[in-house]
Amino acid sequence: MLKTVIFWPAIAQVALILVGYVYLFCARLAAVGSGAVTSTDFAPGEEPAESAAGRRHLANQFELPMLFFVVIGFLFLIDGISILELALAWLFVAARLLHTIGSLKGPLTLRHSSFFAAFLLVVALWVDLAIRIL
């Protein structure tokens, strides 16, 4: 298998993060346009709910996904890419997609369960890396 294929889930995760930026921009633009805020100063606690949800979600994209990006890079460097790592990586992205839906529009249980699934998947990738370098 071509080892660079592992970068496609990483690229998909980046695309998901970029969607978060677009969502936040649109939410803030709508808030200013509707007069919900009088300026473009969106201080925490003073911004509309949709903007606050987008901001919190975007901040979350720089927590657990960062561990994902690092482990993908390490696995690539040691030639540790197989169908297992590729499947785990795509499942992580799918879980993060569900987390995005749950965070921005869906039920709280979807956000929690998808975060936990993504957490377990990134742990599995790190355990896999540890086993490969033993």
C-alpha positions as CSV (number, residue, x, y, z in Angstrom):
1,M,0.0,0.0,0.0
2,L,1.2,3.5,-0.8
3,K,2.1,5.0,2.6
4,T,1.0,8.5,1.7
5,V,-2.6,7.4,1.7
6,I,-2.6,8.1,5.4
7,F,-2.6,11.8,4.7
8,W,-6.1,11.7,3.2
9,P,-7.8,11.3,6.6
10,A,-5.6,14.1,7.9
11,I,-6.5,16.3,4.9
12,A,-10.2,15.5,5.6
13,Q,-9.7,16.5,9.2
14,V,-8.2,19.8,8.1
15,A,-11.2,20.3,5.8
16,L,-13.5,19.8,8.8
17,I,-11.6,22.4,10.8
18,L,-11.8,24.8,7.9
19,V,-15.6,24.2,7.8
20,G,-15.6,25.3,11.5
21,Y,-14.0,28.5,10.6
22,V,-16.5,29.2,7.8
23,Y,-19.4,28.3,10.3
24,L,-18.0,30.8,12.9
25,F,-17.5,33.5,10.3
26,C,-21.1,33.1,9.0
27,A,-22.5,33.0,12.6
28,R,-20.7,36.2,13.5
29,L,-21.6,37.9,10.2
30,A,-25.3,37.0,10.8
31,A,-25.1,38.3,14.4
32,V,-23.7,41.6,13.3
33,G,-26.2,41.8,10.4
34,S,-29.2,41.1,12.6
35,G,-28.0,43.7,15.2
36,A,-27.6,41.1,17.9
37,V,-24.2,42.6,18.6
38,T,-23.3,46.2,18.1
39,S,-19.7,45.6,17.0
40,T,-17.4,42.9,15.8
41,D,-16.1,42.4,19.4
42,F,-17.2,38.9,20.3
43,A,-16.0,38.6,23.9
44,P,-16.8,35.3,25.6
45,G,-20.0,35.7,27.5
46,E,-21.2,38.6,25.3
47,E,-21.6,36.9,22.0
48,P,-24.8,35.3,20.6
49,A,-25.2,31.6,21.3
50,E,-24.5,30.3,17.8
51,S,-21.3,32.3,17.6
52,A,-20.3,31.0,21.0
53,A,-21.0,27.4,20.0
54,G,-18.9,27.9,16.9
55,R,-16.0,29.4,18.9
56,R,-16.0,26.6,21.4
57,H,-16.2,24.0,18.7
58,L,-13.3,25.5,16.8
59,A,-11.2,25.7,19.9
60,N,-11.9,22.0,20.5
61,Q,-10.5,21.3,17.0
62,F,-7.1,22.2,18.3
63,E,-7.2,19.7,21.2
64,L,-7.8,16.0,20.4
65,P,-7.2,16.4,16.6
66,M,-3.7,17.7,17.3
67,L,-2.8,14.3,18.8
68,F,-4.3,12.7,15.7
69,F,-2.1,14.8,13.4
70,V,1.0,14.1,15.4
71,V,0.5,10.3,15.5
72,I,-0.3,10.2,11.7
73,G,3.0,12.0,11.1
74,F,5.0,9.6,13.4
75,L,3.4,6.6,11.8
76,F,4.3,7.9,8.3
77,L,7.9,8.5,9.4
78,I,8.4,5.0,10.6
79,D,6.6,3.4,7.7
80,G,3.9,2.2,10.1
81,I,1.0,2.5,7.7
82,S,-1.3,-0.5,7.1
83,I,-5.0,-1.0,6.5
84,L,-5.4,-0.9,10.3
85,E,-4.0,2.5,10.7
86,L,-5.8,3.8,7.7
87,A,-9.1,2.4,9.0
88,L,-8.6,3.9,12.5
89,A,-7.7,7.3,10.9
90,W,-10.8,7.4,8.8
91,L,-13.0,6.3,11.7
92,F,-11.4,9.1,13.8
93,V,-12.4,11.6,11.1
94,A,-16.0,10.2,10.9
95,A,-16.3,10.5,14.7
96,R,-15.1,14.1,14.5
97,L,-17.6,14.8,11.8
98,L,-20.4,13.5,14.1
99,H,-18.9,15.5,16.9
100,T,-19.1,18.6,14.7
101,I,-22.8,17.9,14.0
102,G,-23.4,17.3,17.7
103,S,-21.6,20.4,18.8
104,L,-23.2,22.8,16.3
105,K,-26.6,21.4,15.6
106,G,-27.3,18.0,17.1
107,P,-28.1,16.6,20.4
108,L,-25.6,16.7,23.3
109,T,-25.5,12.9,23.5
110,L,-24.2,12.8,19.9
111,R,-21.4,15.2,20.8
112,H,-20.4,13.2,23.9
113,S,-20.5,9.8,22.3
114,S,-18.6,10.9,19.2
115,F,-15.9,12.6,21.3
116,F,-15.4,9.4,23.3
117,A,-15.2,7.3,20.2
118,A,-12.6,9.7,18.7
119,F,-10.7,9.6,21.9
120,L,-10.6,5.8,21.9
121,L,-9.5,5.8,18.2
122,V,-6.6,8.3,18.8
123,V,-5.6,6.2,21.8
124,A,-5.6,3.1,19.6
125,L,-3.4,4.9,17.0
126,W,-0.9,5.9,19.8
127,V,-0.9,2.3,21.2
128,D,-0.3,1.0,17.7
129,L,2.6,3.4,17.2
130,A,4.1,2.3,20.6
131,I,3.9,-1.3,19.6
132,R,5.5,-0.7,16.3
133,I,8.5,1.0,17.8
134,L,9.1,-1.6,20.5
